[in-house]
């Protein structure tokens, strides 16, 4: 994936572990957590993964490991993203921030 940075990547990975127990009849692979010691190496690997033929062919992807509070917040914000996409706008999450047409949107959320 990044041949010239292979040694650097190996140096900058702190720990790798899988979640859940191994099951023989499992249809999909277990989630793997990778913790990096260097953000720039993580960003390089993340960028290269988006166009990696191997990952695409094997239906593997990189994703952010969010806290349960962040996941809850994203669930609350999802309708905003969905509505923007229906209007033909480009909308996505950047962490827990909502980005619509390249600009951050700060919606007011109802109290829990």
N, C-alpha and C positions, 0 to 999 in steps of 0.2 A: 504494500500500500504506500509506504513512504520509505523506499530503500535507502536513501542517503541519510535518514534520521533514525534508522533501526536501533543503533546503540543508544542514542539519546532517549528514545522512547522507553527502552528497557530500564535505563537509569532513573527515569522520572515517574515510573509506576511504583507507588508505595505498597499497595496491596490489591489483590484480586480474589474475590470469593463469590460463590454461587448462593442463591437463596433457595430455600426449600430442600426437601429430600429427593434423592434420585428415585425415579419410578420407571420401571422398564417399559411400560405401555404408554408413556407420556407422548402426546402428539406434538408438542412444541418444546423447544429447549428452555432450560431454566434461566431465569434472569441472572446475569452476572454483574456484579458491582466492581468497578475499577476506580481506585482512588489514586489521583496523580499528585506528585509533589510540586509540579510546575504547571501553572495555568497555560502558558504559551504552548507547551507540548500537548496538553489536553485539547486546546483549541485547534492546533494543527491536525491532530488525529480526527477530531470531530469534523473538520472541514473536508478532509480527504475521504472520510467515511460516506459522505453524501453522494459521491460519485463512484464508489467502489463497486466493481462488477461482482466480486465474490459475495459481498454482503447482500447485494440486491438479489442475486441468484439464489442464495440460501435463505432469503426472507429474514435477514438479521438487520437490526438497526440500533443506533445509539439514542439514548433518551436521558433526560435529567432525572435524578432521583430526588423527588420532592418530598418535603415533610408532609405529614397528614394535614396540618393546618393549611399549607399551600395548596394541597390537592382540593381541600374543601373550598378554599377561596376561588380556585380555578373553576370548580363546578358551578359556583354562584355566578361567575363572570361569563361562562360559556354562552348563555343566551345572547349576550351582546355581540360576541364574535359571530355566532350563527346568523343573527339578523343582518350584520354588516355584509357577510358573504352573500346572503340572499339579495342584497341590494347591488351586488356586483363589485363590492369593494374588496381590497386585499386586507385580510384580517388574520392575526395570529397572536399567540402568547409569546412573550419574552420573559421567561421565568413566570412570575405571577402578574406581569404587566400586560395590558391589552394594547396592541398596536394595530391601528386601522389606517390604511393608506400612508404608512410610514410615520404616523404621529401617535404618541402615547395618549390614550384616552383614560381619564380618571373618573370612573363612574362612582356615584354615591350608592352605597349598598344599604339595604334596610337592616336594622339591628337584628341580631340573632333571636 
